[in-house]
Amino acid sequence: MTYQGMTTLNIALIHHPVVNKIGDVIGSAVTNLDIHDIARTARTYGISRYFISTPYEDQQQLVRELLAHWQTGHGSTYNPARKDALSMVQLTNSLDEVIDTLTKQYGKRPLVVATSALLRENSVSYQDLGQKITKGEPVLLLFGTAHGLAPEILQVTDVTLPPIKGGTNYNHLSVRSAASIIIDRLLGS
Amino acid sequence: MTYQGMTTLNIALIHHPVVNKIGDVIGSAVTNLDIHDIARTARTYGISRYFISTPYEDQQQLVRELLAHWQTGHGSTYNPARKDALSMVQLTNSLDEVIDTLTKQYGKRPLVVATSALLRENSVSYQDLGQKITKGEPVLLLFGTAHGLAPEILQVTDVTLPPIKGGTNYNHLSVRSAASIIIDRLLGS
């Protein structure tokens, strides 16, 4: 991995534990475009690392094959810009592993921030969190697949960003869209 | 179509004419997630209509089948929120047809706005365009697939939004991410 992020913001896309539409804790399948789209946005904004978190070996193998195609296979010469974006993607087993990795890297535990379609306690504004990143504070921002992060994930987060409101009562953004909007709100000019 | 948009912003995703990586004018294939993701974002922000523009009959048929699945088929009961978002999607042959439709609806030609990964003349700021929409001015915002809108499309647009900058020199956002970020910048609180 040669890419050096230009900010202290790291993101993780969690595939387990997340919840389904009735609130059961589940694991979700990896979606190709979640990896591509969010990596391209992350690369645009100088994010440090984009962790794909899944404990399932078959899903991990899919991610490895996708990354190999774009990093060393045909995709790497066909589309060097995509290789560049995907170079920041790191496969991981669990949120605990992500926090351990970043704690070693920065010499301190990062601020762990949840995103949610619901307003939760301990919320932090986009402006305040953006300023922390600008000042160089290590931050790990979590996105949930399926219908969002499970309670056990929320319990280990320090703060939560408020939900994205668009002036309607509809709150069913794709995780790809939500991640792009949130990253722009934090780091866009 | 029962959905009534809460704003005077309309968007169109153009599949022809667009350019490929070396600047040739081409037509692109419709991508399922372009329809889903951008419709969900558009619905979140109260956009009036989301036009899918392609002149190709086989591509139009794919779009019709997708919309039928979610509007009257199994998808409509499996995921009513998706039905809701996709109810604003309208299939169309060309940009001219979109402009005609909106001109009849509003009684005047909408302001036609291009998006681009390059800075162009006649640029309008996100803030100024957002204020025009808030004041009720009819606006049609265009997104290009492939490597962007063709010159003949740019020639009929009135103004262009500046490219999204993320503090790096990387400008390869997916159209799904770019549309989400731009709509949030125009209509987000």
Interface residues (C-beta under 8 A of the other chain):
Chain A: M6 T7 L33 H36 D37 R40 T41 R43 T44 Y45 G46 A81 R82 D84 A85 I164 K165 G166 G167 T168 Y170 N171 H172 L173 S174 R176 S177 A178 S180 I181 I183 D184 R185 L187 G188 S189
Chain B: M6 T7 L33 H36 D37 R40 T41 R43 T44 Y45 G46 A81 R82 D84 A85 I164 K165 G166 G167 T168 Y170 N171 H172 L173 S174 R176 S177 A178 S180 I181 I183 D184 R185 L187 G188 S189
